[in-house]
Structures are given as structure tokens and as C-alpha cells.
């Protein structure tokens, strides 16, 4: 589900899957979030945090004991 939040200066669109910010526009309509283009990358990554990218041996060490993915 897409959720749109608007005030007099900004409009944000959030996808409820992963709470992903998919659009952020100012009052003039200038878009600040890259609008994915299948020519370059047709996928979407809704779960960005706490790790962006791959983990070596599928393990992360966020300042403590390792976490296996």
C-alpha cells in the first residue's frame, strides 16, 4: 500500500512494504528520490536496514556477536 504525506512544502510517498520512501517532491514538483528505471535496474529493495549490500559468509558483526542471515 502506498501512503502519501503532504504539507505546503513537501510531498512524500511511502510504500508500506519495508516503509520504503519512494518519492519526495518539493512544492515545485522537483523529485529528490531516484525513480527506478528498468533500463538500469528494474528491481526494488524495500528492506535497506540495518545492512545495505551482501554480508561476507552471510554473517554481520554490528558491534557485537555475529548475526547469521
Order of alpha helices (4+ residues) and beta strands (2+ residues): beta-beta-beta-beta-beta
